[in-house]
Amino acid sequence: MDEKEILEMLKEARNQSWLPLDFWVDLTEGLDHRAIAILCGRSAIFPKYMNSKGKP
């Protein structure tokens, strides 16, 4: 899996979760390709509206 494929997975995760691409890049930094694929594949389960204070 190359960097282009990883970027496409991260973009798809962004589209599914409505979370920014920067979030996905930071979350997956240092992970192997398999772990990135698992997280991105489950991106729809992340809350649609997250903030740093934990308030809904």
C-alpha angles and dihedrals in degrees: 000000000000133000092264091058091048091051090051090052091049091050091050090049088052091052093048097045102032087226118132122266089241089062091055093045091051093044094052099038110130095010122125121248094260093055091047090052091051094049094045091047089057096043093117091069093062113102112266094224116040128163134178095248094058094236119135 
